[in-house]
Amino acid sequence: MWTPIVLLCLTANLTDCIAVGGPLLLSKESCIRSIKEVGIPYFKKEHTNRVVRNYKCIQWEQNI
């Protein structure tokens, strides 16, 4: 199971950042696709004062 994490920073101050997670996904490929096709476009529209600095998918153990 995978969770997308996106790091958003204020444009004027790249040290003022937030990390936002998304829903649990079954594969790393679907997680990355979710970030690129859903997450990043949403953040660019809703958080116009922030830029996407980085993103990654975190893998969780199956027994959580």
N, C-alpha and C positions, 0 to 999 in steps of 0.2 A: 504494500500500500504506500502511496506517495502523496505528499502535500506540497503544493506550490508556495513559495515564499518570494515576495517582491520587496526590494529596498527602494523606497521613495524618499528623495531629499528635496529640500527647498532650493529653488533655483539660485537665490541670492546667497545662500549659506549652505554649502554642501556638507556641513557637519550636523545640521539639524535634519535628522532622518527618522523615518518610521518604517517598520517592517510589517507587511500585511500578508496573511496566509489565505489560502483558498480551501476548497473542499477536498476530501480524500479521493484519490483516483487509484485505479488498479495497476497502471503501468507507468514507467518513467516517460515513455513516449507520449501518452495521453496527458500527463502532467505538463510536459513542456509545451505541447500543443495548446493546452488550456491557458497557460500563461501568455503565449504569443497571440492567440486568436481571441481570447476573452479578457483576461486580466489586464494586460498592457493597454489595449484600446480603452477599456473602462477607466483605468487610472488617468490616462491622458485627458479624458473628457471631464472626469469628476474632480481631479486634483490638478488644475491648470497651473498652480504655483509650484508644483513639484515635478521633478524629473525622475525617471526610472534609472537608478544607478546600477542595479544588478538584479538578477533573479536566479533561483535554483530550485530544485525539487529535493525534498527530504524524504528518505525512505524510512518507514516504520516497520517494526517487527510485526509478524502476522498475529501474534498472541497478545494483543493489547486489550 
